[in-house]
Amino acid sequence: MNASTITKAAVSAVVAAGILFGGAVSCRNYYAEETQTCTVTGKDRTRHAKGSGSDMRVYTSDCGTFEISDSVVKGRWRSADLFGAMHEGHRYVVVSFGYRNGFLSSFPTIISATEAPA
């Protein structure tokens, strides 16, 4: 091997390691949980075009918009029950993860919500 080949291999290895590290940090931050107390102002459920499921969104006056969906990573499988249990005008202690990304139309995901004490 000549010096040029070794240099290219070393640069490629450093770039690959950087990408892996960046991806790992990004995933760790994305799945970090956040707890907030929020007042629900509305909710809706929109069916996907080909009937392959739906989007459940919860709108709040003080915490922004959330989605509720099942999560393999968080072991959450009762999203429809959670969506049905949340009511407009009520305050909830909401545990969520994820980011709001307007370009991708993605919202933080609620994994639990309990009625906030008065």
C-alpha positions in Angstrom: 0.0 0.0 0.0 1.2 3.4 -0.7 0.8 6.5 1.5 -2.0 7.9 -0.6 -4.1 4.8 -0.1 -3.5 4.7 3.6 -4.4 8.4 3.9 -7.7 7.8 2.0 -8.5 4.8 4.2 -7.8 6.8 7.4 -9.9 9.7 6.2 -12.8 7.4 5.3 -12.6 5.7 8.7 -12.7 9.1 10.6 -15.6 10.3 8.5 -17.5 7.0 9.1 -16.8 7.2 12.8 -18.1 10.8 12.9 -21.3 9.9 11.1 -21.9 7.0 13.5 -21.2 9.1 16.5 -23.4 11.9 15.3 -26.2 9.5 14.5 -26.0 7.9 18.0 -26.0 11.3 19.7 -29.0 12.5 17.6 -31.0 9.3 18.4 -30.2 9.6 22.1 -31.5 13.2 22.1 -34.5 12.4 20.0 -35.7 9.7 22.4 -35.0 11.7 25.6 -38.3 12.2 27.4 -39.7 15.6 28.4 -42.4 16.2 31.0 -44.7 19.2 30.7 -48.1 20.3 32.0 -50.4 21.2 29.1 -53.9 22.3 28.5 -55.6 20.5 25.6 -57.5 22.8 23.2 -58.3 20.3 20.5 -57.6 16.9 18.9 -58.1 15.3 15.6 -57.6 12.0 13.9 -56.9 11.9 10.1 -56.9 8.7 8.1 -54.1 8.0 5.8 -54.9 8.1 2.1 -54.8 4.3 1.4 -56.4 3.3 4.8 -53.2 2.1 6.3 -53.7 3.8 9.6 -54.2 7.3 10.9 -52.5 10.3 12.6 -53.7 11.3 16.0 -52.9 14.9 17.0 -53.4 16.8 20.2 -53.3 20.6 20.2 -52.4 22.5 23.4 -52.4 26.2 24.3 -49.1 26.1 26.2 -47.0 23.2 24.9 -47.6 23.1 21.1 -48.9 20.2 19.0 -48.3 16.6 19.7 -49.0 13.3 18.0 -50.0 10.1 19.7 -48.7 6.8 18.1 -47.5 3.4 19.1 -43.7 3.3 19.7 -41.6 0.2 19.4 -38.6 2.0 21.0 -40.7 3.0 24.1 -42.8 -0.2 24.2 -46.0 1.8 23.9 -48.9 -0.1 22.2 -52.1 1.6 23.5 -52.0 4.9 21.6 -55.7 4.9 20.6 -56.7 4.4 24.3 -54.5 7.3 25.3 -55.9 9.5 22.6 -59.5 8.7 23.6 -58.8 9.4 27.3 -57.6 13.0 26.6 -60.3 15.6 26.6 -60.4 19.3 25.4 -60.2 21.8 28.2 -58.4 19.5 30.6 -54.8 19.9 31.9 -52.4 16.9 31.7 -48.9 16.1 32.8 -47.6 14.9 29.4 -44.5 12.8 28.9 -43.3 13.0 25.3 -40.2 12.5 23.1 -39.1 13.7 19.8 -38.9 17.0 17.9 -41.2 19.3 16.0 -40.0 19.3 12.4 -42.2 21.5 10.1 -40.5 20.4 6.9 -41.3 16.7 7.6 -44.6 17.5 9.4 -43.5 15.6 12.5 -44.4 16.3 16.1 -43.3 15.2 19.5 -45.0 12.0 20.5 -46.9 11.6 23.7 -46.2 8.4 25.6 -48.2 9.1 28.7 -50.6 11.7 30.0 -52.2 12.0 33.4 -54.7 14.5 34.6 -52.9 17.4 36.3 -53.9 18.2 39.9 -56.1 21.3 40.1 
